[in-house]
Amino acid sequence: MDDKWSQTGDMVPRKTGPGRQIRRSGAGGISYNSTVRLEWVSREKDAQDRPLRTRKPLGITLFLPAACFIAAGRPYFSLSMLAAKQEQGSPWARDVYGRDVLVLRERFPCFDSADYRNEKRYFRWYLLCQGGKFTCVFHTDRTPAVTVTEDVRDLEDDLWRRVRELACFGPEDRGA
């Protein structure tokens, strides 16, 4: 299941340093202080091993209803359309358009045994990569809204770490 996005083009993302705080919408929305700033670089390198081209993402964020939103140029009428086909236990899914989607989730914070027993909500991220751009759809369970970020510029450290661990852009991508 590695390198799902390895054939998405001649540009790949790389971390350039710390990013800005990300704010998410909806009841139970969260902010992350720990993010990375991304840029896209060409796979092709010069004689000094520097990318031939670089591109800085725009990072355009919209707060939209979960029942009708556009992500990576396609309309969705429910979150289930983003993960239309997913194998049990795999972070990878296919959307209704046949595109690979990295689906990551994090349980709501739990502070005691009652929380662990009763709390069933998750924060969910759906990452698509197309045409040298990341699109991130964020949703908090039991809320009617999503946050859609097109051409992601700042990404949560944990999400970036998972993208790297999964070698989403090929085996050479594995690492920090």
N, C-alpha and C positions, 0 to 999 in steps of 0.2 A: 504494500500500500504506500510505499515511499514515493517520492518525487512526482506527485500528482500534477504539479504545475510545471514540471521541467520542460515541457514542450510549448509553454505559453508565449514564447518569443525570445528575442535576443537580449532582453533587459531583465535584470533580477534586482530585488531590493537588498539594501545593506544598511546597517545601522551607522549613523554618523555622529551620534552622541545622545545626550538626554533630550527628551521631548517635553512638550508642555502638558499641563494638567488636562485631562479629558473629563468632560461633564456629559453624563447620560441623562436622558429624559425619563419621565414616568414616575409613578409612585414607586418608591424603593430604588430609584435611580442612584447611581453611585459615581464617585469621582475617584480617579486613580492619580496619585501624585507621581508614581514611578512609571515613566514611559520612555520610549526610545524614539528618536527622530529618524525617519527613513529617507533614503533617496534611491533612485533606480539607476543602475549602472549597466553598461553593456557587458555581455559575456566576453566579447572580443577585447583583447588587451594590446597595448603598445609594447615596445621593446623593454620598457621599464616596469612592466606588469601593471600598468595603470589602465583603467577602462577607457575605451575610445570616446564614449559618450556618457553623460550623466543627466539625470532629470530630477528636479525637485517637485514632489507631489504638491497638489493644491490643498487637499484636506477640506472638502466641502461637506458640511454636516447639516442634515435636515431631520426634524422630528415629525414623524408621520404616523397615521393610524396603522395598526398592525393588520387591519382588514383590507388595506389597499395602499401599496407603496411600490416604488420603482427602485430597483437595485441593479447596478451594472447593466443598465440599459433595458431591463426587462420588467414587466409588471408582475406583481405578486398579490394575490388576494387572500393569502394566509401564510403563516410561517411554515406550515407543512409543505408548501410548494418549494421552499428552499431545501428541505431535506426529504424529498419525495421518495428516494430510495437510499436506505442506510442499513448496513449490516450491523447486527448486534455487537456492541463493544468497539466498533470502529469509529474514529473521529471523522471519517470521510463519508460524504453523502453525494448524491447527484440531485440537482434541482430538476424541476419539470422540463427544463430546456436541455437537459443532458450535461450540464456543466458541473465540474467537481467543486464541492463546497466543503471547507474545513469547518466542522461544527464542534465548538468547545463550550464547556459549561463550568460554572462554579456554584457551589451550594451557598445559599444565604448564610451569613454568619450565625453560628450557634455558640451560646455561652454557657449552657448547662444541659443536664440530661433531658430536661423537658423540651428544650429547643431541638436537640438531636432526635428526639422521639416524634415531635410534631411538625417540625419545619420541613416542608417538601418543595419549597420554591428554589429556583435556580436563576442565575444570570446566564444568558446564552449569547454567544457570538457566532455569527455565520460569516466566514471569510470566503470571498470569491476573488479570483485573480484572472484578469482578462486584459489583453492588450497592454501589458506593462503597467497595470494599475491594480491596486487592492481596493475592494469594496468591502466594508464591514457593516453588517446589520446586527445591532444589539437589541436584545429584548429581556425584560425582567418578567418572569412568570406572573400571571394574573394581572397584568397591566394591558391597557388597550393600545399602547403606542410602541413604536420602534424608533431607534436612532439609526439613520443610514448615513454612513460616511463614505463618500466617493473619493477615490484617489487619496487613500489614507496617507497622512503625513506623520502623525504621532500614533504609536501603538503601545498598548500596555506591555510592560516587560514580560509578564507571564505568557502572553500570546506570542510575542516575538520568540521567546525561548522555545515554545512548542513548535512554531513554524520551522525553526532551525533543527530541533530534535527529530522532527519528522522528515527532514531533508526534502521539503516540499519542492525545491527547485533543482533537485539532483543530489547525488551522493556527496559532491564537493561542497554542498551547502551546510552539511552537518557541522555543528560546533557552536561557539559562543557568539 
